[in-house]
Amino acid sequence: MESIFHEKQEGSLCAQHCLNNLLQGEYFSPVELSSIAHQLDEEERMRMAEGGVTSEDYRTFLQQPSGNMDDSGFFSIQVISNALKVWGLELILFNSPEYQRLRIDPINERSFICNYKEHWFTVRKLGKQWFNLNSLLTGPELISDTYLALFLAQLQQEGYSIFVVKGDLPDCEADQLLQMIRVQQMHRPKLIGEELAQLKEQRVQKTDDLERVLEVNDGTGMLDEDEEDLQRALALSRQEIDMEDEEADLRRAIQLSMQGTSRNRCQDIPQTSGSHPTSEELRKRREAYFEKQQQQQQQQQAPPGQLTHLCEKSSTSSEAADSDLGDSMSEEDMLQAAVTMSLETVRSNLKTEGKK
């Protein structure tokens, strides 16, 4: 149905949408319809002036607002009728005695214009099928031949005025295409307001689901209406769990690092208590350990010819790291200090992430 022209509702310009959907193109604008309305107002004023410009009826007429248009974008049946005359088209009231005496089956017509209060919409035959081109719908609605008469009768029962459009409509792409093929509609279009309400309901439901997930994860019960903020909050909750795992891994890494360094230096460093390593010293020790682990993995994967070079590089790196650490302390004190400082760093990061 992509070839079918269908203007959706904007403001109260349903008369414009009705005409353009009928003619299958952007034939009329609010400016052009306003010009027709002003012309009709002037013709009515001139007729009223024939009874005398000083008459009470004339003065009352001048004080009344236009009956052919208003500021909201509404246009009268007279404006629509005059606009269609430009294309040689005429409107006939569907339930008038004159038309009913003709006993014409609705499926043998080409199009209808329907009006209820201040809303206008078109029902038109394109190719061999009927479509409801109501601008309040999200798209064209397919109407079967057997349902058309019932649909029009239902509109009349609801208070709609229905007009038959007589005359040859301008050619359009959709009519030519649907002369060759028939379309099927799996899902009927919704009213624009109904679709918006459904989207809003889905958004609220999704927000509620995210809120429940958030409450399960961190127990705060706080809700941010912005979905992205909720997702970040959920991601933060998962990140906190990951950081707890990283804390345990960090403890083991520090212990292995300190044990490896102690074995390499136990014969060279006097053991004294009462001194504590700085953060820079601990950083260098960790770097030395992880570098050594990485080089061991490379030795296992490297060809035999490269093993001698890698071993020399590993020995050089370890000696350089050891030479930078001049302070001496017991192995137990160094391990305890390293674990304490690392845990304080992790807790600080967790608090910072939580505040974000």
Summary of the structure (lengths in Angstrom):
residues: 356
radius of gyration: 41.2
end to end distance: 48.9
largest distance: 125.5
contacts: 968
relative contact order: 0.08
helix: 59%
strand: 10%
